[in-house]
């Protein structure tokens, strides 16, 4: 498909007014995704940055949103542009941006509720959502990191505030968030144990886990010994919650990625679903604090300059990476989503934009 970009000049800087992007006009299977050439690029706000996209990763949130997850929030806002991670070059900046300059190589991630995502030749992010890309990694490698790593960072550093010598259990260490959490906890000199599938145990051990339990062949509760200061549950099933809570010592933190706010809002509408989700969370927090003496949290990704700074530093020192299993050109975005839906590719998938 031919590319079409139109420009205007503001303050002697070229700003794109329209460009190519993958648009989600309605929820459904991968076939609903449309690659369009004439998608508007919004005017930059004072702290916005226009990024010429080179690579974006396909996150589970992308495929779930495409299928209708979060429809109570996003349906009135259709059409959407999917995508959260991005790696590319700064094409233009708002007049209050101070930390980044045109031409700089950057990577970062949007908030989960962003309507205009990164599946686009040009993405718009706030200054605090971006940081210079380490020179030692490619755009493809960089694009796989921010969203997953920031999710792990918020749980381990923002919520549990892990410290040297503590024990951390990562339930589901084979996925991108879990794998990032293993490396992050290990880099903070914690003792890390994880559960994962047999195909991921060697990778988890190489990333810094002291023990990697294959949940498909081992009894987790028998294989893992001792108590933990923090448990990050990337699976979020009732059984993994029960197991995770049972492994915590008093004062520990249980954090799950599977909060119920979006699912309840989709089922009952925002007016009923959000208060219901809040009530469920508060009830669980009170119950677990009383019965087990632990803190219970639903954790979500959010942009954090401190988190991005630490993540960049870990990448530069070779202590944080997320392997990319396959890349697709943006023209094959439907095929990429189909491969993830059918679980044909277990690891990270990245879309490249030429």
C-alpha positions in Angstrom: 0.0 0.0 0.0 1.4 3.4 -0.9 2.3 5.8 1.9 0.8 9.3 2.1 2.2 12.0 4.4 1.3 15.7 4.3 3.3 18.4 6.1 2.9 21.9 7.5 5.7 24.1 9.0 5.3 25.5 12.5 8.2 27.4 14.1 10.4 26.1 11.2 9.7 22.5 12.2 8.0 20.0 9.9 5.0 18.4 11.5 3.0 15.6 9.9 -0.7 16.3 9.6 -1.7 12.9 8.1 0.0 9.6 7.9 -0.4 5.8 7.7 -1.8 4.0 10.7 -3.6 0.8 11.6 -7.2 1.7 12.6 -9.7 -0.4 14.6 -13.1 0.7 13.3 -15.0 -1.9 15.3 -14.2 -4.8 17.7 -13.7 -8.3 16.4 -11.2 -10.7 14.9 -7.9 -9.6 13.2 -9.7 -9.0 9.9 -11.3 -5.8 11.3 -7.9 -4.1 11.4 -7.5 -1.5 8.6 -4.3 0.0 7.4 -5.1 3.5 6.2 -3.0 6.2 4.6 -4.8 9.3 5.6 -5.2 9.2 9.4 -5.0 12.6 11.1 -2.1 13.4 13.4 -3.2 15.7 16.2 -1.5 19.1 16.9 1.1 18.8 19.5 0.4 20.0 23.0 3.1 21.9 24.8 4.7 18.8 26.3 3.9 16.4 23.4 6.5 14.6 21.3 6.0 13.4 17.7 7.8 10.2 17.2 8.7 8.7 13.7 7.9 5.1 14.6 10.3 2.4 13.7 9.0 -0.5 15.7 6.0 -1.3 18.0 5.4 -4.5 19.9 2.1 -6.4 20.0 1.0 -6.6 23.6 -1.7 -8.9 25.0 -3.7 -5.7 25.7 -3.7 -4.9 22.0 -5.3 -8.2 21.0 -7.7 -8.1 23.9 -8.8 -4.5 23.0 -9.3 -5.5 19.4 -11.6 -8.3 20.5 -13.6 -6.0 22.7 -11.9 -5.8 26.1 -12.6 -2.4 27.6 -15.5 -1.7 25.2 -17.4 0.2 27.9 -14.6 2.8 27.8 -13.5 2.6 24.1 -16.6 1.8 22.1 -17.8 5.5 22.2 -14.3 6.5 21.0 -14.1 4.2 17.9 -12.2 4.2 15.6 -9.1 3.6 17.7 -5.4 3.1 16.9 -3.9 0.2 18.9 -0.4 -0.1 20.2 1.3 1.0 23.4 5.1 0.5 23.0 7.1 2.5 20.5 10.7 3.0 19.4 11.8 5.5 16.9 13.1 9.1 16.3 11.8 12.4 17.6 10.3 14.2 14.6 9.0 17.3 16.4 8.4 18.5 20.0 6.0 20.8 21.8 7.3 24.2 22.9 7.7 23.2 26.5 9.6 20.0 25.9 13.1 20.2 27.4 14.5 16.7 27.8 14.2 15.5 24.2 15.3 17.0 20.8 14.4 16.5 17.1 16.4 13.6 15.7 17.0 11.8 19.0 16.4 8.0 19.2 13.8 7.3 21.8 11.6 4.5 23.2 8.6 4.5 25.6 5.0 3.5 26.1 1.5 5.0 26.2 -1.0 4.6 29.1 -3.3 1.6 28.7 -6.3 3.8 28.0 -4.8 5.9 25.2 -7.1 6.2 22.2 -4.4 7.1 19.6 -1.9 4.3 19.9 1.5 3.6 18.3 0.5 1.4 15.3 1.2 4.4 13.1 4.1 5.9 11.1 3.9 8.9 13.6 3.0 8.5 17.2 2.3 11.2 19.8 3.4 10.7 23.3 3.9 13.0 26.3 7.5 13.9 27.1 7.4 11.9 30.4 6.4 8.7 28.4 9.7 8.7 26.4 13.4 8.4 27.1 16.5 8.2 24.9 17.0 4.7 23.5 20.2 2.9 24.6 22.6 2.8 21.6 23.4 -0.9 22.2 19.9 -2.1 21.3 17.9 -1.9 18.1 14.5 -0.3 17.6 13.0 -3.8 17.4 14.6 -4.8 20.7 13.7 -1.5 22.4 10.0 -1.6 21.3 9.5 -4.9 23.2 10.5 -3.5 26.5 8.7 -0.4 27.9 5.1 -1.4 28.5 5.9 -4.8 30.1 8.9 -3.4 32.0 6.9 -0.4 33.3 4.1 -2.8 34.5 6.7 -4.9 36.4 8.4 -1.8 37.7 5.2 -0.3 39.1 4.4 -3.5 40.9 7.8 -4.3 42.3 9.2 -0.8 42.9 6.2 1.5 43.0 4.0 -0.8 45.1 6.0 -3.4 46.9 9.2 -1.3 47.1 11.4 -4.3 46.9 14.8 -4.1 48.6 18.1 -6.0 48.6 17.9 -9.4 50.2 14.1 -9.8 49.9 12.4 -12.8 48.4 10.2 -12.3 45.3 7.9 -14.8 43.7 6.9 -14.2 40.1 3.9 -16.4 39.0 4.0 -16.6 35.3 7.6 -15.7 34.6 7.5 -16.9 30.9 5.5 -13.8 29.7 7.0 -10.4 29.0 5.9 -8.8 32.3 7.0 -11.8 34.4 10.3 -12.0 32.5 10.9 -8.3 33.1 10.0 -8.7 36.7 12.6 -11.6 37.2 15.3 -9.4 35.7 14.3 -6.3 37.7 14.1 -8.1 41.0 17.5 -9.9 40.4 19.1 -6.6 39.5 17.9 -5.2 42.8 19.7 -8.1 44.5 16.5 -9.9 45.5 16.2 -13.7 45.7 13.8 -14.6 42.9 11.6 -17.7 42.4 9.3 -18.1 39.4 6.7 -20.4 37.9 6.5 -20.9 34.2 6.1 -23.5 31.4 8.9 -26.0 30.7 10.0 -24.2 27.6 10.7 -21.1 29.7 12.6 -22.5 32.7 16.1 -22.2 31.2 15.5 -18.6 30.1 14.1 -17.7 33.5 17.1 -19.1 35.3 19.5 -17.3 32.9 17.6 -14.1 33.7 18.3 -14.3 37.4 15.7 -16.6 39.0 17.2 -18.9 41.6 14.4 -21.4 41.0 12.1 -21.9 38.1 9.2 -24.3 38.7 7.6 -25.9 35.7 3.9 -25.7 36.7 2.9 -28.3 34.1 4.9 -31.1 35.7 5.6 -30.0 39.3 3.4 -29.2 42.3 4.1 -25.6 43.0 3.2 -25.7 46.6 5.6 -28.6 47.2 8.4 -27.4 45.0 8.7 -23.9 46.5 9.9 -23.5 50.0 9.7 -20.6 52.4 7.9 -17.3 52.5 8.2 -14.2 50.3 8.1 -10.5 50.7 6.4 -9.9 47.4 4.4 -12.0 44.9 3.6 -10.7 41.4 0.9 -12.8 39.8 0.8 -12.3 36.1 -1.9 -15.0 35.6 -4.5 -13.8 38.1 -6.6 -16.9 38.3 -8.3 -17.8 41.6 -5.9 -20.7 42.1 -2.8 -18.6 41.5 -4.1 -16.0 43.9 -4.7 -18.6 46.6 -1.2 -20.0 46.1 0.5 -16.6 45.9 -1.2 -15.3 49.1 -0.2 -18.5 50.9 3.5 -17.9 50.2 3.6 -14.4 51.6 5.0 -13.5 55.0 3.1 -11.0 57.1 3.6 -7.5 55.8 4.2 -8.8 52.2 2.5 -7.6 49.0 0.4 -9.6 46.6 0.0 -7.9 43.2 -2.1 -9.2 40.3 -2.3 -7.9 36.8 -5.9 -9.2 36.4 -7.9 -6.5 38.1 -11.7 -6.5 37.6 -12.4 -2.9 36.8 -12.5 -3.2 33.0 -14.3 -6.6 32.9 -17.0 -5.5 35.3 -17.5 -2.2 33.5 -17.9 -4.1 30.2 -20.5 -6.4 31.8 -22.5 -3.9 33.7 -21.5 -0.5 32.3 -19.1 2.0 33.8 -21.7 3.6 36.2 -22.2 0.2 37.9 -19.0 -1.7 37.0 -16.4 0.7 38.4 -18.0 1.1 41.8 -18.5 -2.6 42.0 -14.9 -3.2 41.1 -13.8 -0.7 43.8 -15.9 -2.4 46.4 -14.5 -5.8 45.5 -10.9 -4.5 45.7 -11.5 -2.8 49.1 -13.2 -6.0 50.4 -10.3 -8.1 49.4 -7.8 -5.7 50.8 -9.5 -5.7 54.1 -10.0 -9.4 54.3 -6.4 -10.3 53.4 -5.0 -7.6 55.8 -7.1 -9.1 58.6 -6.7 -12.8 57.8 -3.1 -12.9 56.5 -1.5 -9.6 57.4 -0.7 -8.8 53.8 -1.3 -6.0 51.3 -3.4 -6.9 48.2 -3.3 -4.9 45.0 -4.5 -4.7 41.4 -1.5 -3.3 39.5 -1.5 -1.6 36.1 1.1 0.0 33.9 1.4 3.8 33.9 4.1 6.1 32.5 6.7 7.0 35.2 9.9 8.9 34.4 11.7 7.3 37.3 10.7 3.9 36.0 11.8 4.6 32.5 15.1 5.9 33.8 15.8 2.8 35.8 14.6 0.6 32.9 17.0 2.4 30.5 19.8 1.9 32.9 19.2 -1.8 33.2 19.1 -2.1 29.4 22.4 -0.3 29.1 24.0 -2.6 31.6 22.7 -5.7 29.9 20.5 -6.6 32.8 17.1 -6.2 31.1 15.9 -7.4 27.8 12.8 -9.1 26.4 13.5 -11.6 23.5 11.6 -11.0 20.3 10.4 -14.2 18.7 9.2 -12.8 15.4 8.8 -9.5 13.5 6.2 -8.6 10.9 6.0 -5.6 8.6 3.2 -3.3 9.5 1.5 -4.4 6.3 1.0 -7.8 7.9 -0.6 -6.6 11.2 -3.6 -8.9 10.7 -1.3 -11.9 10.4 0.6 -10.8 13.5 -2.6 -10.6 15.5 -3.8 -13.9 14.2 -0.6 -15.6 15.2 -0.9 -14.3 18.7 -4.6 -15.2 18.9 -3.8 -18.8 17.9 -0.8 -18.9 20.1 1.4 -19.8 17.2 4.2 -17.6 18.6 4.6 -17.8 22.4 7.0 -14.9 22.8 7.1 -11.3 21.8 5.9 -10.1 18.3 7.1 -6.8 16.9 5.7 -4.8 14.0 8.3 -2.9 11.9 7.6 0.3 10.1 9.9 1.1 7.2 
